[in-house]
Amino acid sequence: MKERTTELVHGFRHAVPYINTHRNKIFVIMLNGEAIKHKNFYNIINDIGLLHSLGIRLVIVYGARPQINTSLKKNNIQAEYYQYNRITDIYSLELIKKEAGSLQLEIIARLSMSLNNTPLQGANINVVSGNFVIAQPLGVKDGIDYIYTGCIRRIEKDAIVHQLNNKNIVLIGPIAASVTGENFNLLSEDIATKIAISLQAEKMIGFCNEQGITNSYGEVISEIFPKKLKEFLKNNQEIKKSTVLFLRGAIKACQNGVKRSHFISYQENGALLQELFSREGIGTQIVMESSEKILHAKVNDIGGIIELIRPLEKAGILVYRSRKQLETEIDKFIIIKRENLIIACVALYVFKKEKIGEMACLAVHPDYRKSSRGQLLLRAIENQSLKIGLKKIFVMTTCSIHWFQENGFVPVNIDSLPKIKRKIYNHQRKSKILMLYL
């Protein structure tokens, strides 16, 4: 029982920074038809309700591709596509409207559920749908008449924002009306992308059958830039249509001001929460710049540095530094931040006369020690040392001797230290001294 309690408390504490960061932000969630018909959809809806309860402003865009295809097949209508767009005649449109309308009602019903002993108990979520997207016909392209397949003419941004400010969830489907009073079938991925850009949403989130984008070894690519994603799509022509459409939209969104797009599994229970409220996430992020940044530390970072180094100090791996000392020496620290959390730090102390620097207080969060964060900080220290004209960098360590040797340091004796460091060397601690020649 104690172990379970500790895990619960740790989880809550771990999530708090993300809860504070996400509050009042706009997320556009793209629910494709595959996600809606999967048995895990019940959990996805509950997690969406939780996001709403945490003060996140939500726009849900849903698709109905597999449901539409099933309906067309039952009615002996052949689904026709050209360049990823469905060709929609009047008979297909009526069936599409029926399926889209049915899913809209289902989603609203799920979000309205607030019975006792259910995850949305007492949530009282208001869901609003309407003519937030104005359509126009796609027309004739390459001799192909798309008939009732349309594209977006404009997004009614102010109307959406008004509903979000009133704490309503906005729900938008793949059918949109035109200024002529006609209905058109649109790509839901295109709607989600255009809305995310129009609202300058913090995030656009999509679902797939796998846990994000995977490399040739089947490993999830946790973060990818638009340029690399374009190459990925070009080299993987067999990817599902819905995946291609969302990822193309994610590229466009990132290039037009949406900070992050996330791609996660609709099969994994809790994937949405794991992606948004944990350091590592669980799926793939599409970003213009890395969520990790190497920065010079500031006074506001002291709390994060203390949280990182205290366990190592207690274990005797690092020498104790008081908060007051850190405040005095904060300009010597370089940190790695991920989602506003400090996951690694290091300090450089300069001895100008001898043109030597001391690399000290190297610490990496336990979740990231199998990655290359230590090497990244070492390279940052090397670059800074070269800029200010240092010739050598030394470290004093009791436990990480081999790591430093693997990264170019060689053992030296105490006489290699700057004079002031020789005087205060702790012979009782017996730290090993290693030197890196720049």
N, C-alpha and C positions, 0 to 999 in steps of 0.2 A: 504493500500500500504506500509506504514511504517513497519507494522508487517511482511509482506512478505519479504521486503528488509532485515530486521534484521535476519530473518530465513535463507535467502540465504547467508548473510555475515557470520553468525555463522557456517553454514554448511561448507563453504570454510575454515574458520579458523580451524575448528575442524578436517578437513581432511588433512591439511598441513603436520603434523608430519608423517602421514601414506604415503603420496605422497613421501616425502623425504626418508622414510625408504624403500619403495618398488622400487624406481628408480634403474634401471640396474640389478635388481634381476631377476632370472629365475623362471617363473611359468609354470607348466605343467597343462593344463586344459583338463579334460576328458569329452567330450560331448557324452553322450550315445544317442542311437537312439530315446528314448522317449523324451529327451530334444529337439532334432532336429525337431521332427514332431509336437511339441506343438506350439500353437499360440504365446507363449511368446518368441519363439526362435529369432524373429526379434529384441527384446530388448536385449537378451543375446548377440547376435552378435554385436550390437551397443556398449554394455558395454565392450566387449572384445576389440573393436576398441579403446575405451577410454583408457583402460589399456595400449595398445600399444602407444598411443599418450603421455602417462605420463612417457614413458621411460622404461616400464616393458618389459622384453624379454620373448616372449611367444612361447610355443610349444603346439599345439592343437592336441589331439588324439581323433578321433571320432569312435563311434561304429554304428552298423546298425542292431541290433538284431531284433527289431519289424518289420523293413522294409524287412529284409531277410525272416522272418517267414511268412509275408504276401505274398511275392513273391513265396515262396515254396508252400504255400497253394493253390495259384492260379494255379500252375502248377502240382497240385496233388502229391506233394512230401512230405512225412511225415518227420518232423524235429525230429532227433534222438540225444539224449544227453547221455553222461556218465560222471559222476563226474564233472558236470558243463561245459564240453567241447562238442561242437557240433561235430557229426561225419559227415565229409564232403566228399561225393563221387564226382565224376567228374561232374555229372549233377548239383548237389547243388553248386559246386564251380563256375560254369559259371554264375549262377543266383546271387551268393554272389558278384562276381566281378562286375556284372552289377549294383547292388544296391550300393555297396561301391563307385564305380566310379561316380554314379549319385549324391550321397551325397557330395563327394569331390568337384564336380563342383558347387553344390549348395552353399556350404560353401564359396568357393572362390568368387563366384558371389556376395554373401551377403557382404563379406569383401571388395569387390572392389567398392561397391556403394558409390559414392561421389557427388551425385546431390545436388544442392542448396536446402536448407530447409530440409535436412536430417541430422541425428546425425553424420554421417561420412563425412559430407561436407568438402572437402579439405584434407581428411586424407591421401590419396594416399598410401594405405597399400600394400606392396608386400608380397605375400603368396608363399611359396616354398614347393613343395612336391618332394619326391625322394626315393631312396633306402637307407633310413637312418636306417632301421631295416632289418637285414639278418635273414631269417627263416631257420628252419630245421623241418622235419616231427616229429610229436609227437610219431609216431610209433604204436606199439601194446602193450597195457597194459591190464592185467587181461583177456587176450584172445580177447580184443576188438581192431580191426584195425581202427585207426582214419583216415586213407587214406590221405586226403588233409587237415586235421587239423594239424596245426604246433605249434611250440613254438619258442622262440627267441634264435638264435644262438649267435648273437652279436649286439650291438648298435654301430652305426658309430658316436661316440661322437664328434670327432673333426669336422666332416662335419656339424653336427647340430650347434655346437658352432660357426663355421665360418659364417653360415647363420644368427644366432642371432646377432653376432657382426656387421653384415652388415645391421642390423635393419629390418630384414625380420621376418615374422611369419612363423614358420615351422608347416606344416600340415601333419599329419600321420594317415592313415586309418588302417583297420583290415587285409588287404591283404599285405603280404610281400613275396619277392622273396628269393629263396635259391641259394646256390653256384652252383647248378645243372641247374639253369635257370627255375625252377618250381615255381608256386605260391602256397602259403599256407594260410589258414584261421586261424588267431590268435585271442586270446582274447584281445580286445582293452584295458580292465582294466589292463591286464598283461603288455601290451606295455607301457601304461602310467606310471605304477609303475617302470618298469625297466629303462625307460628314466629318470624319476625323480631321481632315485638313481644314475644312470650313470652321470648325469649332476650335482648332488648334489643340486638340485633345492631348492629354498627357500620354495616353496609351491607346493602341488598337490591339485587340486580342482576338485570335482566331483558333479554331480547333481542327485537329486532324486525327487519323486513326493511330498514328505513332506518337512518340513523345518528342515532337518537334522535328527538326531536320537532322538526319544522321549522316555520318561520313561513310567511307568505303568499308570501315571496320564495324559498322553498326553502332558507333558511339554517337551520342547526342552532341551536336554542335551548340554549345550554350550561348554563343554570341557570334553574330556575323554582320558584316558591313554590306551596304547595298551593292557595291562593286563586286564583292566576292559572291553575293547571292545571285547576281546576274550570271556570273560564270557557272555557278552551281546549276541553275535552271537550264542553261545552254548545254551543259554536259550530262544532264539527266532528263532526257526527253520522255521517259516512261512515267514520270510523276503524274498522279491523278489530277484531273482538270480542276477540281475545287482547290487543291493545294497550290497549283500554278497560279490560279487567279488571286488567291489571298496573298501569296508571296510577291506577286507583281504589285499588288496594291500596297503591301508593306514597304516595298522599295520606294514607291511614289510618295507614300505618306511620310517616310523618314526624310526624303529629299525636300519635303514641303512643310517642315516645321513640327511634325509629330515626333516627340522625343524617342519613343520606343514602340515597337510592335512585338507582340508575343505570340508564339505558335506552340500550342500544347495539345495533349491528348484528351479526347472526349471519353476515352475508355478508363482512364485512371481516376479513381475516386479521390477528390481533393486536389487535383492537379492545379486548378485555378488558384487556390489558396497557397499551395506550395510555391508556385511561380511568383506570386506577388508579395509573400510575406516571409521569405527566407533568403539568406544571402546567395546561395548557389542557384536557387530556382530549380525548375525541373524540365523545362522545355528550351526553346530557342528564342533569343532576343534578336531583333533586327534593329540596329542602331546606327546613327551617323558617326558617333564617337563612342569609345569604350566606356562602360559603366565604371571601370576602374581608372583612377587617375593618380599619378605620382606627383605629390605636391610638397612644398615647404610648409612645415607645420606652423600653426598660429595658436595663440593663447586658448581659443575656443576648442582646440583639439586635445588639450591636456587630459580631460576626463577620459577620452577614448584611448589615449596612450597609456594611462594608468591602468585601465581595465585590461589592456593587452599585456603589460609587463609585470603586473603584480604576481600572477601565478608563477612566472619564471623567477622572480625575485625570491618568493617563498621557497622555491625548490633549490635555491642557491645557484641557479644558472646565471642570473644577472645580479649585479650589485644594486642595492636598494637606492632609489632616488625619491626624495620627498616631493610633494606637490610644489613646495616653494623652490626647490632646486630646478624642477622642470620649468617653472615659470621663468626663472632666470636664464635657462639654457634652451628655451623653446626654439630660438632661431637656428640652433644647430641640428634640429631634427628634420628628417624627410619622412613622409608617410605615404602609404597607399590607401586610398579611400575607395570603397565599393558601396554604392547606394548610400553615401553619407556615413558609412561605418568604417572605422579605421581597422584594417586587417593586417597591417604590417608597419613597422617603423624602424628607423636607424638614426644614429647621430654621428656627426663628424666634428671632432675637436681639432683645431688647427694649431700647430706649433711653427709659427712663421720663421723664426730664426733658423731652425733646422730643416725647414721646408718638408715637414712630415705631418701627416694627419693621422688621427686615431679614429678608427671605425668602431663605434660602441653601441650598446643597447639595441642590437639587432634582434627583433622579435617578429614572429609571424603567427597569426591566429592558427590554432590547431587544425581547423578545417581546410587550411590552404598550404600546409607544410609539404605536401607531396607535389606542389606545383612549383613554378619558377619565381615566386615573389621575392625570395631571398636574393637570387641572382639579379633581378631587376633593381633592387635597392643597391646592391653592390655596384652595378653599372652606373647608377645615378651618383653614387659617392665617388667613383672613379672620374666621371665627367666633371663633377664639381671641383675635385682636387686638381685636375689638369688645368681647368680654367683659372685657378688662383695660383698656379705655379708650383704645386707640391710635387715632390719627386718620389715619395714613398707613402704607403699607408700601412699602419700596423693595427693588429687586434690582440687583445688579451682574452683568452677563453679557457674554460675548464672542460667543456663538454663537446664542442663543435670543431675539434681540431681537424678531423678528416675533411669535413665540408669545406673549410677554408683552404686546405691544401688542394682539394679538387678544383678550387676556383682560383688557383694561381699563387696563393700565399706559401711562403717557406718559413720553417722554424728558424728563429734567431735567439740570441741570448739577451740578457737584460742590458748589456752595454749598448745595444742598438736603439734603445729607447731615448727620447729627449731627456735632457738632464733633470727637469722637474718631475717627470714620470718615474725616473729611476729612484728618486728620493722618496716617493710615496708608494712605491711598489709594495703590495701586500704579500710578504713572504709566507705568511701563514696560509693564504688562499692558494698559493702556488700556481697561478694562472700561466698557461703556456703562451708564449709570445710568437706571433707569426707576422711576416712582413710581405707586402705586395709592392714590387718595384714597377713604377709607372713608365 
